[in-house]
Amino acid sequence: MMTTSSALSRTIAGVRMATSVFFLLFGEYKVAGPGFAHGEFQSYLQGYIAHTAVGFYRPVLSGLVQPHAVFFGYAVGVVELLIGISLLIGLWVRPACVLGILFLLNLTLAAWWEPGHGVPLWRYFGARLDTLPLLLLFIIFFAADAGRVWGLDARRGPVSRG
């Protein structure tokens, strides 16, 4: 009979590996073909800058990202692939979670006003159901050190409980 702790760890590891599939699919699409980096990403950026980005984040998008949109378009795909590979094989899961949290915060800041201004608060959170649940999963994976079960992070040795 499996202990509750063991069952929970295996459940988290399974969810970690399932989550990897999203990032592998999204990253592969962006890196393998030129469509995203050479057009789609620029369209997203224009919409973020003009309508949906949080005010303090717009200058970052227009001044830093937009002038180098092709580079950042491919970088988004590479980051997604790296996160996906890390989650799948359970190697460097904690650093990948930090990268994933930063990545998803970026998307949240870029698209926050998508429902419009002055709508009920729940609509902003509802519109971010593609980023916020994943962000919460990354927090769980980080806290659980999820690469230690069914992952290569287990090869690092036992966790010190000090």
C-alpha positions in Angstrom: 0.0 0.0 0.0 1.3 3.4 -1.0 1.7 6.1 1.6 -0.1 9.3 1.2 3.2 11.2 0.8 4.3 8.7 -1.9 1.0 8.8 -3.7 1.1 12.6 -3.7 4.7 12.7 -5.0 3.8 10.4 -7.8 0.7 12.3 -8.7 2.7 15.5 -8.8 5.3 13.8 -11.0 2.6 12.6 -13.3 1.1 16.0 -13.6 4.6 17.5 -14.2 5.1 15.1 -17.1 1.7 15.8 -18.5 2.2 19.5 -18.3 5.5 19.1 -20.2 3.4 18.0 -23.3 1.8 21.5 -23.5 5.2 23.2 -23.5 6.7 20.7 -26.0 3.9 21.2 -28.4 3.8 25.0 -28.1 7.6 25.3 -28.3 7.9 22.9 -31.3 5.4 24.8 -33.3 7.2 28.1 -32.7 10.7 26.9 -33.4 10.1 24.4 -36.3 8.3 26.8 -38.6 8.9 30.4 -39.4 5.3 31.5 -39.1 5.3 32.4 -35.4 8.6 34.3 -35.2 8.1 36.0 -38.6 4.6 37.3 -38.3 2.3 35.9 -35.6 4.5 37.1 -32.7 4.5 40.6 -34.2 0.7 40.6 -34.4 0.5 39.5 -30.8 2.9 42.2 -29.8 1.0 44.9 -31.6 -2.2 43.9 -29.8 -0.5 43.7 -26.4 1.1 47.1 -26.8 -2.1 48.8 -28.2 -4.7 47.3 -26.0 -4.0 44.6 -23.4 -0.7 45.1 -21.7 -0.5 46.6 -18.2 0.6 50.2 -18.5 4.1 49.9 -17.0 4.8 46.9 -19.2 4.0 48.5 -22.5 7.4 50.3 -22.8 9.2 47.0 -22.2 7.2 45.4 -25.1 7.5 48.4 -27.5 11.1 49.4 -26.6 12.8 46.1 -26.0 10.8 43.3 -27.5 9.2 44.7 -30.6 12.5 46.0 -32.2 13.9 42.4 -31.9 10.6 40.6 -32.5 12.0 37.8 -34.6 14.7 37.0 -32.0 12.1 37.0 -29.2 9.6 35.0 -31.3 12.1 32.2 -31.5 13.3 32.7 -27.9 9.7 32.1 -26.7 9.7 28.8 -28.6 13.1 27.8 -27.2 12.1 28.7 -23.6 8.9 26.6 -24.0 10.9 23.7 -25.3 13.4 23.9 -22.5 10.7 24.0 -19.9 8.9 21.1 -21.6 12.1 18.9 -21.8 13.0 19.7 -18.2 9.5 18.8 -16.9 9.4 15.7 -19.0 12.7 14.2 -17.9 12.7 15.7 -14.4 16.0 17.5 -14.8 16.6 20.9 -13.3 12.8 21.2 -12.6 13.2 23.9 -10.0 15.1 26.3 -12.3 12.6 25.4 -15.1 9.8 26.3 -12.8 11.3 29.7 -12.0 11.7 30.3 -15.8 8.1 29.1 -16.3 6.8 31.5 -13.6 8.6 34.4 -15.2 7.4 33.4 -18.6 3.8 33.2 -17.5 4.0 36.4 -15.5 5.2 38.1 -18.7 2.2 36.7 -20.6 -0.2 37.8 -17.9 1.2 41.3 -17.9 1.0 41.5 -21.6 -2.6 40.4 -21.9 -4.1 41.5 -18.6 -6.6 44.1 -20.0 -7.9 41.7 -22.7 -11.4 41.7 -21.2 -11.4 45.5 -21.4 -11.2 48.2 -18.7 -13.7 48.6 -16.0 -15.2 45.1 -16.2 -15.8 43.0 -13.0 -12.5 41.6 -11.5 -13.4 38.0 -12.1 -13.3 38.6 -15.9 -9.6 39.4 -15.8 -8.8 36.2 -14.0 -11.2 34.3 -16.2 -9.4 35.6 -19.3 -6.1 34.4 -17.9 -7.1 30.8 -17.5 -4.5 29.9 -20.0 -1.6 31.2 -17.8 -2.7 31.4 -14.2 -3.3 27.6 -13.6 0.0 26.8 -15.2 1.7 29.4 -13.0 0.2 27.7 -9.9 1.4 24.3 -11.2 4.9 25.7 -11.5 4.7 26.9 -7.9 3.6 23.4 -6.8 6.3 21.7 -8.9 8.9 24.0 -7.4 7.8 23.5 -3.8 7.5 19.8 -4.2 10.9 19.5 -5.9 8.9 17.5 -8.5 11.9 16.3 -10.5 13.0 14.0 -7.7 10.2 11.5 -8.4 10.3 9.8 -11.8 12.9 12.4 -12.8 16.7 12.8 -13.2 16.8 15.3 -10.3 16.7 12.3 -8.1 20.3 11.6 -9.1 21.4 14.7 -7.2 21.2 12.8 -4.0 18.9 13.1 -1.0 17.3 16.4 0.0 18.7 17.8 3.2 15.9 18.6 5.7 17.5 21.1 7.9 
